[in-house]
Amino acid sequence: MDALNLLESFIVSAETGGFSAAARRLGLTPAAVSKNVARLEERLGLRLLQRSTRRLTLTAGGEQFLAQVSGPHASLQDAFAGIATNAQGQPAGLLKVALAPALGRDYLVPLLPEFLRRYPAIVPDWRFDNRPVDLVAEGFDAAIAGGVELTPGVVARVLARTRLVVAAAPAYLAGRPLPRHPAELAGLDGISRRSAATGRERSWILRNAAGEEAPADCRTRMIFDDPDALLHATLQGLGIALLPTPHASRWLASGALQRLLPDWWVELSPLSLYYPNKKLLPPKTRAFIDFVVEAFRAPELLARLEGR
């Protein structure tokens, strides 16, 4: 097992480009990962990685060695994962999942009691973050998000079709005529979202069932980079906003928000469950996938997510 640990430190360091990133994935200290790689190099009599203050790079010998060992190492990982159960044969271990904060809090955390009742030996290790994650490089078992670009070795399973809808608090709409066409949004205060990828204010094109399109242009009053902040500013009556149906549906149902232009929307990328494309998934990951897919088939949950 010692040789496997040394090998794993090298492979993950090569994949992530640094000892610190590899340490986070492996649950070790950067010093321990560096020491493991150095011990492997000593055993092989070969320099595998070039160290610099910014990034690790593979030597020519390191590239050749990585190509030779990656496949067998992955097969061994799958073999170990395939028997990762407790003494009673139940799926067991840490389940590392990446979730958007609001989505995870509102839709996944409420499912935890039933999940833990079925799989008491699984320990959820969930990361709530709006940033896209690299499942393979960062060692996640799964992720739930929308619009994530697929990377090699990852597959996606669609859970729901979501939209952006125009909404505002009744307090903001009081005394104002309701818009009948997207062009009339220009006279209203808008709470906009800044793109994390570009750093610019997002712009949207609304569509209707007839296939017509129109820009969702309003008078920008404020710009946020956090969807939760955008939602809460809308609830406080500070302006109108384009809100994802998973965030907005509960507030629309309660009357705290009112939907404008109900025949218009922005189609979003599907909400999907992402996981590594392996022939042999760990039992804990397979259990989580099956459980989430089953839960998201519930009509009431789908209606909230899709804004129906």
N, C-alpha and C positions, 0 to 999 in steps of 0.2 A: 504493500500500500504506500510505502514511502516514495517509491519511484513514481507511482501514479500522482501523488501530491506534487512532486517536483514538476512532472510533466504538465499537470493542470495549471500550475502557476505560470509556466512558460507560455502555454497556449493562450490563456486568458490575457496575459500581458501583451502578447503579440496582437490579439484581436482588439484590445481596447487602446493600445498605444501608450500605456503608462502603468507604473506599479500602483499608483494611488487608485486609478479606476479599477484595476484588477483586484486590488484589496477589497474595495467596496463590494464587488461582485462575489468574491470568495469568502467574505467575512473574516479576513485576516488584516494584519497591519501591513502598510507598504514595506516596512523593513523586512517582515517575514516573507513576503512575496519576492522581494529582491534577493534575499538570502537563498530561497528555494531555487530561483533561476541560476544563481551563481553556483550552487551545489550541482545542479544539472550540468552546467557548462564544465565544471571541474571533472565530473564523471565521464563526460563525452570527450574531454580534451578539445573543446571547440567553442569559440565565441559565437553565441546565438543572436545576441541583441547588442546594438550600439546604443549606449546611454548618452543622453544630452539633457540639458536643463528643461527642455520643453517637451520632448517626445522620444519614445523608444522606436528604433527602426531595426528591421531584421537585417542581419548580415546575409551574404550569399549562402553560407552554410546553414544559417538559421532558416532561410526560406525553403531550402531543400529538406531540412529536418521537419519543419512544420507540415509540408506537403505529405511527408511520409507517415507522420503520426496522427494527423487530424482525423482521418477516417477511422482507424482502429480505436482512437480515444473516444470518438463519438459513439461507436458501437458498444464500448464498455460502459459508457454513461447510460445508454439506453438499457443495457442489461441490468445495471444496478437499479435504474429507475423502475424497471418492470417488476421488481420484487420489493419496492419500497412500501411495505405494509407493516402493520404492527403484529403482535403475537396472535391476534384474533383474525388476521387476514384482512383487516380494514385498511383503506388508503390512509397514509400517514405522512407527516412531515410539514415543513413550512411551505405555504402556498403564497408565492410572491406575485402580486397582481398590481398593475398600474391602472388608476382610475382618475377621471376628471373629478374634482372635489364635489361639485353640486350633484353630478350624476351618481357618484358613489354614495354620497350621503343620503340622497332622496330615494334611490332605487335599489342599491345593492346592500347597504347596511341593514335595511328592514328585512332582507332575506336571510340574514345571518343566523337567527335562532333556528330556523328549520334546517339550514345547511349544517350547522354544528350538531344538531340532533341526529342527523343522518350520518355525519362523518366526524365523530368526536375526536379522532386522532389527528385530524388536520388542524394546523395552526395558521390562520390567515395572517399574512404579512403584507398589508395593503398600503400602497403609496398613492396619496392623493395629490395630483399635480396636473396643471393644465398643459404642460409641455409634452410634446411627442417623445416617446421612449423607443429605444432600440432593444427589442425583446431579446435578441440573440446576444448582442454585445453586453447588455446590462444584466443578463441572467434572469429575466422575468419569466414566470410560467405562463402568464396570459396578460392581456390588457383589454379594456373596454373603452372604445372611443369612436369618434366619427371622422371620416376623411383622412385617415392615416395612410401614408404611402407605403405600400407593401415592399418589404425588403426581402432579399433572398433568404429562404428558409422559414418564412412566415406565411400563414394562411389566415383568411378572414371568413367569419361566418356571420351573415347579416342577422341582426336581432330586431331592428325596427327601421321604418322610413320616417325621418323627421323633417321638419320644416322650420323656417323662420316666419313669424307672424308679427304684424304691426299691433302694438298694444300701448295703452296708457292707463293711468289711474283715473277714476271718475272725478277726483278733485281737480285734475288738470283739465279735463274736458268740460267742466262746468262752465256754461256760458259761451262755449265755442261751438260753431257749426261742425258737424262730423264730416270728414272728407268723403266724397263719393268716388273719387278717382285718385290714383297715386300722384298725379300732378298737383293736387290740392294739399299734399303734405308739406310743400315748400313754405307755407305760412305757419307751421308749427315748430316748436322747439324740439330738437332731436338730441337724444343721448346715444352717442356713437361708440363703436368699439374700434380700438386700434389693433391692427394685425401684428401678432407676435413675430411673424416671419419677415414682414417688410418694415414694420415700425410706422406704417401709414394708416390713416383712417380708412376703415373698410367701406366699400361702396357695394350696393346690392341692386339686383334687377328683379322686380316683382313680376310674377306671371299669374295668369288665371286659366280657368278650364278651357277657354276658347283658344288658348295659345298666344294671347296678346302679351306683350312685355312693356314694362315702363320702369324707369329708374325710381328708386326710393330716396329721393332727394328731399331733405328738410333743412331747417335752419339750425346748424350745429350749435348746441348750447354747452355741451361738455363731451369729453372723450375719455373713455376708460379702457384699460387693457385687461380687465377682469370681468367675466360674464356675471358673476355674483353681484359685484358692485353695480353693474349696469341694471340688473334686475331690481335691486333695492332702491336705486335712484328713481327708477320708473314707479315703483310702489309709493314713493314719497311725493309723487305728483310733480316731478321736476321736468317732465317732458315725455315725448313718445320714444319708443325704441322697437327695434326688430329683435324679437326674443325667440330662442329655440323652443319648440313645443315641449320638450321634456322639462324645461325650466318654468315655462309660463302656464302650463295647463291647470295646475292646481290653483293658481291665483285667478285665472279666468273663470274657473268653476265656482270659486267662492265669491266672485264679484269684486275682489280687490283690484283686479285689472279688467279692462274692457278691450275687446278686440276691435280694431279699426279695419276697414276694407276687408271684410270676411271672405270675399271671393278672390282675394289676392294673397300670394305667399311666395317665399323663396325656397326652392327645393334644396335640401342639404344632402351631403353624402350620407349614406346609411350608417346608423349606429351599429357597430360590429364588434364581435368578440375575436380578438387576435391571439394566436398561439403558435408555437414552433411547429413546423411541418416535419414531424417525426413518425416513423413507422410504429414506434413503440413509445407512446406517451407515458409519463409517470402516472400511476393510479390516481394520485391526488389531483393532477391536472385534468385527467379524463373525467373524474367525478365532478370537478368544478364546471367543466364545459357542459356536460350533460345536465347538470342542475340548472345552470343559467339559461340554457336553451329552453328547457322545460318551463321555467318560471316566466320567461318573456313571451311565451305563447298564450299566457292568460289574457283574455279579451280586455279586462279592465286595465291591466298594466299597459298593454299595447295602445289602448285608446288614450291614455295619459301621455305616452311617449310621442305618439303621432298626432296628437291634438285633435282627435276625432270626437 
